Amino acid sequence: LKEMNARHVWHPMAHPGDMRAHPPTIITEARGVRITDIDGHEVVDGVGGLWCVNLGFSCEPVKQAIAAQLDRLPYYSAFRGTTNDVVIELSTVLADFFAPDGLSRAFFTSGGSDSVETALRLARQYHKIRGEAGRVKFLSLKKGYHGTHFAAASVNGNPLFRNAYEPLLPGCFHIPAPYTYRNPFNEEDPERLAQLCLAALEAEIEFQGANTIAAMIVEPVLGAGGVIVPHESFMPGVREITARHGILLIADEVITGFGRTGDWTGSRHWGVQPDMATTAKAITNAYFPFGAVMLSEAVAEVFERDETGAALIGHGYTYSCHPVGAAAALASIAEMQRLEVHRNAAARGRQLYEGFQRLKERHEIIGDVRGGHGMMTAMELVSDRASKTPIAPEVIARVHEATYRAGAMVRMSGANLICSPPLIMTEDEAQVILDALDKGLAAA
Ligand code: PMP
């Protein structure tokens, strides 16, 4: 398998030529919060698959719902004229789930990038229907991650995900993120930094002209960019500014939705109601590729009352409204609610965050620790704390490997090691991750 992998498989987010030098670990089994590789090595999964397996890998109700749905109706198109019963049921469950966020309509997709693509397209269309066709630009944050389709890549903050594919969508502008450890203002105070970032947002809107901007997309807690938790004034500030300028606010809840931040959604965590929210990942706990864009009543009504006949026609995926995805989502949401996974996410997230801070006292290599809001925790590694010199990628890879050998899978993302385990994790299992990291950091 390792040989065939090197010869035939191109992996996402990897250099195809690297497969021989750095062969990926082949995972063959997963149970509860533990994964096993092809060599029989079992570890605690500190990644939740990829920030998505909130209920762990042995969730019977989700498995059974998928099996039953495959038996009854594995698929039928929802394009023009047909749909299925499961997705209708799901849309009502989602309307209840997102009611506190002010979101009541759903457009279904097959994953996060599809959801982001959909939300950006809907934002442009919304303004067009309202007679403001000049609102075409998008704003996002410099450390934000929103996916890999051309539109999503265009709003991604990290040039690594953009440069190789340029020219991208024109009219996308990136605002400094509230990242206290490194920022163009050299401001370490979270509240003052939030105000500086909001001022930069205002300045960009003024420079571009508010009537040229369709939407701003923001992760309520930035995930892949290294778990950046903004000050509590930031998201309300973004909401106030975007609303004042008629710019739609899209909350990218692909990671933060469904309990991960310790509340049911990231937006709710900050007391903000977006105009749209993108979801995917934990909506089905990754048991089936699926996603949904949620829309507010006010935004939805613009489409629903459209008399030009143009609304939405021209956008949809073969697998939009997939009945198996919908069945997986229904079972996942019911199980997450039954277990109130957001509560454990808050408690275990705090345990991991405090554990990371203790590791920082023991390991000089840790420059910064971020998290404390649910099961999203990161440590940024440096070769020198005083100068914050970024560490060599080989060292991060060594820590990662040594941590894996010591019993836990964590995620490498740039200079960060990230921990985003299943939300059902026990205190002891979270401690296994902390102990393994301690050994991994020491060994490397
Ligand atoms: N938005 C966010 C916030 C994400 O973290 C991701 C993926 N990690 C995406 C969008 C893209 O989702 P997908 O990989 O399912 O296309």
Residues whose N, C-alpha, C, O or C-beta is under 5 A from the ligand:
A	BS01	PMP	G111 G112 S113 D114 Y145 H146 G147 E219 G223 D252 V254 I255 A280
